Amino acid sequence: MNKKAFSVLAVAAALLLLLALGLILNANIGSVSIPASEVFRLLWQGLCLRVRSWLWPGQYAEAAESFFSGSTEARILFSIRLPRVLLAAILGGALAVSGFLLQAFFRNPIAGPFVLGISSGAKMLVSITLIFFAANISSFHSTTMILAAFAGSLLITGVVLLFAQRVSNMSMLLVIGIMVSYLCGAVTDFCITFADEYNIANLTGWSMGSFSGASWSAVGYSAALCFFCLGCAMLLSKPIGAYALGEGYAQSMGIHVKAFRVCLILLSSLLSACVTAFAGPISFVGIAIPHITRSLIKTSRPALVIPISFLCGAVFCVYCDLLARTAFAPTELAISTVTSVFGAPVVISMMVRRKESG
């Protein structure tokens, strides 16, 4: 094993250990403290009962349901804390990979999911749904907002894909994405003009981002979509490496550049849309984490950067969420507040280094 491979494995192992520690800390710390030994006991017992209930439903199904809804610690762990920390890990990793794909698309290390207006599109459609249609929907709840956010993200993705077919200049496409974001913001502000205070408060709370609404169904849906997109991104790792050397080189390697660019935008947008739908807009993770990953493993090979970025993003969001809900307890901070505090300095230092090296 060469030195570089060993260093990458060491970084991956360190991130996995940090992630495991973050999972335990998030399960342990809160308004009701659950000792680590009790966390392990509940997790092991719950896992065993769940497996048995799947294999022998008639014999163990009632015992499993009784266990998960029994003690206060079990209800807190399995209904609130465990879904929340797993959702933070999955969506944090997804946002980091989304940022890396966009940076590969633009060949620019400061590109991120926000630049194409994906989050702005989600906020726009959520605001329209919340302000104008909530009164006409008999069972309006969080699922409606999730569907609206996802639809808004994909709507803007479709607009960007149309422009991507016509515009070959990456800088011009970046400017178009920023302008689309401003247009979505203008529509959102127009909608807020006609909103009441209750809807404005709901929209403001959602737009700042939070994992507090996590559920096992959200974990399942986000895991299915994010890991599917992650697998597709890994399959594109070699074309991404060739594309980084220039479109001419990529074409010489037999890559259909236009189709490849569409795939990059689509994968990145699906990942970002999933994050925005289930947790709201989360800033700086998509820009900062790929840069941190490249600095840690000292390579830009996509086959290595993609999985390590996912782990790094998962660790980052798990610990940021821990700070968000415990730093000023019982008041909970918005997740974007914490990610901005730690992510913005990374982006600033990256910009300064690029300026000095240029």
TORLUM-78436 format. One record per residue (C-alpha): residue number from 1; x negated, y, z. Coordinates in steps of 0.25 Angstrom, whole numbers. Layout:
<nodes>
NODE   bake       X       Y       Z
NODE    NUM       X       Y       Z
...
</nodes>
This chain:
<nodes>
NODE   bake       X       Y       Z
NODE      1       0       0       0
NODE      2      -6      13      -4
NODE      3      -6      26       5
NODE      4       5      33      -2
NODE      5      14      21      -1
NODE      6      11      19      13
NODE      7      14      34      16
NODE      8      27      33       9
NODE      9      31      21      17
NODE     10      26      28      30
NODE     11      35      40      27
NODE     12      47      31      24
NODE     13      45      23      37
NODE     14      44      36      45
NODE     15      57      42      39
NODE     16      64      29      42
NODE     17      60      29      56
NODE     18      64      44      57
NODE     19      77      41      51
NODE     20      80      29      61
NODE     21      76      38      72
NODE     22      85      49      67
NODE     23      97      39      66
NODE     24      95      35      81
NODE     25      93      49      86
NODE     26     106      53      78
NODE     27     114      42      84
NODE     28     108      44      98
NODE     29     109      60     100
NODE     30     122      67     101
NODE     31     132      72     111
NODE     32     133      58     115
NODE     33     119      52     117
NODE     34     118      37     113
NODE     35     105      31     117
NODE     36      96      25     106
NODE     37      97      11     112
NODE     38     113      12     112
NODE     39     112      17      98
NODE     40     104       4      93
NODE     41     114      -5     101
NODE     42     126       1      95
NODE     43     120       1      81
NODE     44     116     -14      82
NODE     45     129     -18      89
NODE     46     137     -10      79
NODE     47     129     -16      67
NODE     48     131     -30      72
NODE     49     146     -28      74
NODE     50     148     -21      60
NODE     51     141     -33      53
NODE     52     149     -43      61
NODE     53     162     -36      58
NODE     54     158     -36      43
NODE     55     155     -51      43
NODE     56     166     -56      53
NODE     57     177     -44      52
NODE     58     187     -52      60
NODE     59     178     -55      72
NODE     60     170     -42      73
NODE     61     178     -31      67
NODE     62     185     -27      79
NODE     63     173     -28      88
NODE     64     165     -19      78
NODE     65     176      -8      78
NODE     66     177      -9      93
NODE     67     162      -7      94
NODE     68     161       5      85
NODE     69     173      12      92
NODE     70     170       8     106
NODE     71     160      16     114
NODE     72     157      31     112
NODE     73     143      28     108
NODE     74     147      18      97
NODE     75     158      28      92
NODE     76     148      40      91
NODE     77     137      32      85
NODE     78     145      24      74
NODE     79     155      35      71
NODE     80     147      48      72
NODE     81     132      47      73
NODE     82     128      35      65
NODE     83     136      39      52
NODE     84     131      54      54
NODE     85     116      50      54
NODE     86     118      40      43
NODE     87     125      50      34
NODE     88     114      60      38
NODE     89     103      51      33
NODE     90     110      46      20
NODE     91     114      60      16
NODE     92     100      66      20
NODE     93      93      56      12
NODE     94     103      58       0
NODE     95     101      74       1
NODE     96      85      72       0
NODE     97      86      63     -12
NODE     98      96      72     -19
NODE     99      86      83     -17
NODE    100      74      75     -22
NODE    101      82      72     -35
NODE    102      86      86     -37
NODE    103      71      90     -35
NODE    104      67      79     -45
NODE    105      78      85     -55
NODE    106      73      99     -54
NODE    107      58      95     -52
NODE    108      59     106     -41
NODE    109      56     102     -26
NODE    110      66     113     -21
NODE    111      78     108     -28
NODE    112      89     101     -19
NODE    113     104      97     -19
NODE    114     108     111     -17
NODE    115     102     117     -29
NODE    116     113     111     -39
NODE    117     125     116     -31
NODE    118     129     102     -27
NODE    119     131     106     -12
NODE    120     138     119     -17
NODE    121     147     111     -26
NODE    122     151     102     -14
NODE    123     154     114      -5
NODE    124     162     121     -16
NODE    125     172     109     -18
NODE    126     173     107      -3
NODE    127     176     121      -1
NODE    128     187     120     -12
NODE    129     193     108      -6
NODE    130     193     112       8
NODE    131     198     126       6
NODE    132     208     124      -5
NODE    133     212     109      -5
NODE    134     211     105      10
NODE    135     225     110      13
NODE    136     231     101       2
NODE    137     224      89       5
NODE    138     232      81      15
NODE    139     220      73      22
NODE    140     208      83      20
NODE    141     196      78      28
NODE    142     181      76      26
NODE    143     182      66      15
NODE    144     189      77       6
NODE    145     177      86       9
NODE    146     167      75       6
NODE    147     174      72      -8
NODE    148     175      87     -11
NODE    149     160      89      -8
NODE    150     156      77     -16
NODE    151     165      81     -28
NODE    152     159      96     -27
NODE    153     145      90     -27
NODE    154     147      81     -39
NODE    155     155      93     -47
NODE    156     142     101     -46
NODE    157     134      90     -50
NODE    158     142      88     -62
NODE    159     140     103     -66
NODE    160     125     102     -64
NODE    161     124      89     -72
NODE    162     131      97     -84
NODE    163     120     108     -83
NODE    164     109      97     -81
NODE    165     113      92     -95
NODE    166     111     106    -101
NODE    167     100     112     -93
NODE    168      86     106     -94
NODE    169      79     117     -86
NODE    170      79     113     -71
NODE    171      77     127     -66
NODE    172      90     131     -74
NODE    173      98     119     -69
NODE    174      93     123     -54
NODE    175      98     137     -56
NODE    176     112     131     -62
NODE    177     113     123     -49
NODE    178     111     135     -40
NODE    179     121     143     -48
NODE    180     131     131     -47
NODE    181     129     131     -32
NODE    182     132     146     -32
NODE    183     144     144     -40
NODE    184     149     133     -30
NODE    185     146     143     -18
NODE    186     154     154     -25
NODE    187     166     144     -26
NODE    188     164     140     -12
NODE    189     164     154      -7
NODE    190     176     157     -15
NODE    191     184     146      -8
NODE    192     179     150       6
NODE    193     186     164       3
NODE    194     200     157       3
NODE    195     197     147      15
NODE    196     201     148      29
NODE    197     192     148      41
NODE    198     194     133      44
NODE    199     190     129      30
NODE    200     178     138      30
NODE    201     173     132      43
NODE    202     174     118      37
NODE    203     167     122      24
NODE    204     156     129      31
NODE    205     154     117      41
NODE    206     154     107      29
NODE    207     144     116      20
NODE    208     134     116      31
NODE    209     132     101      31
NODE    210     134      90      42
NODE    211     134      75      44
NODE    212     144      76      55
NODE    213     156      71      47
NODE    214     148      57      44
NODE    215     156      44      44
NODE    216     153      30      40
NODE    217     161      32      27
NODE    218     152      44      23
NODE    219     139      36      27
NODE    220     144      25      18
NODE    221     148      34       6
NODE    222     135      42       7
NODE    223     126      30       8
NODE    224     132      24      -4
NODE    225     131      36     -13
NODE    226     117      41      -8
NODE    227     110      27      -8
NODE    228     116      25     -22
NODE    229     110      38     -27
NODE    230      97      35     -19
NODE    231      96      22     -27
NODE    232      98      29     -40
NODE    233      88      40     -37
NODE    234      77      29     -34
NODE    235      80      23     -47
NODE    236      77      36     -53
NODE    237      64      38     -46
NODE    238      55      35     -58
NODE    239      63      44     -67
NODE    240      62      55     -57
NODE    241      47      54     -56
NODE    242      46      55     -71
NODE    243      55      67     -72
NODE    244      47      74     -61
NODE    245      36      74     -72
NODE    246      44      81     -82
NODE    247      56      78     -91
NODE    248      47      75    -103
NODE    249      39      64     -95
NODE    250      53      59     -90
NODE    251      58      58    -104
NODE    252      45      51    -109
NODE    253      48      40     -98
NODE    254      61      37    -104
NODE    255      70      45     -94
NODE    256      83      52    -100
NODE    257      80      65     -93
NODE    258      94      71     -94
NODE    259     101      59     -88
NODE    260      90      58     -78
NODE    261      93      72     -73
NODE    262     108      69     -72
NODE    263     105      57     -63
NODE    264      96      66     -54
NODE    265     106      76     -52
NODE    266     118      66     -51
NODE    267     110      58     -40
NODE    268     106      71     -33
NODE    269     120      77     -33
NODE    270     127      64     -28
NODE    271     117      63     -16
NODE    272     119      78     -13
NODE    273     134      77     -15
NODE    274     135      65      -6
NODE    275     127      73       5
NODE    276     136      86       3
NODE    277     149      78       3
NODE    278     146      71      16
NODE    279     138      81      24
NODE    280     139      94      17
NODE    281     128     102      11
NODE    282     114      99      17
NODE    283     103     109      14
NODE    284      88     107      11
NODE    285      87      92      13
NODE    286      87      90      -2
NODE    287      76     100      -4
NODE    288      67      98       8
NODE    289      67      82      10
NODE    290      62      78      -4
NODE    291      50      88      -2
NODE    292      48      82      12
NODE    293      48      68       6
NODE    294      38      71      -4
NODE    295      29      78       6
NODE    296      30      66      15
NODE    297      27      55       5
NODE    298      17      63      -4
NODE    299      24      59     -17
NODE    300      35      63     -26
NODE    301      38      49     -32
NODE    302      53      48     -32
NODE    303      54      34     -29
NODE    304      47      37     -15
NODE    305      53      51     -13
NODE    306      68      47     -15
NODE    307      68      37      -4
NODE    308      59      45       6
NODE    309      67      57       3
NODE    310      80      50       7
NODE    311      74      45      20
NODE    312      68      59      23
NODE    313      81      66      20
NODE    314      89      56      29
NODE    315      79      58      40
NODE    316      80      73      39
NODE    317      95      74      39
NODE    318      96      64      50
NODE    319      87      73      59
NODE    320      94      86      54
NODE    321     107      80      58
NODE    322     102      76      72
NODE    323      98      91      74
NODE    324     110      96      68
NODE    325     119      89      78
NODE    326     110      90      91
NODE    327     102     102      90
NODE    328     113     111      95
NODE    329     123     101     100
NODE    330     135     101     101
NODE    331     134     111      89
NODE    332     130     104      77
NODE    333     122     111      66
NODE    334     125     109      51
NODE    335     115      99      45
NODE    336     111     110      34
NODE    337     107     119      45
NODE    338      97     109      50
NODE    339      92     104      37
NODE    340      89     118      33
NODE    341      81     121      45
NODE    342      72     109      41
NODE    343      73     109      26
NODE    344      71     124      23
NODE    345      57     125      28
NODE    346      53     113      20
NODE    347      59     119       7
NODE    348      52     133      11
NODE    349      38     126      13
NODE    350      40     118       0
NODE    351      43     131      -8
NODE    352      31     138      -1
NODE    353      21     127      -5
NODE    354      26     127     -19
NODE    355      24     142     -20
NODE    356      10     140     -14
NODE    357       6     128     -23
NODE    358      12     136     -35
</nodes>
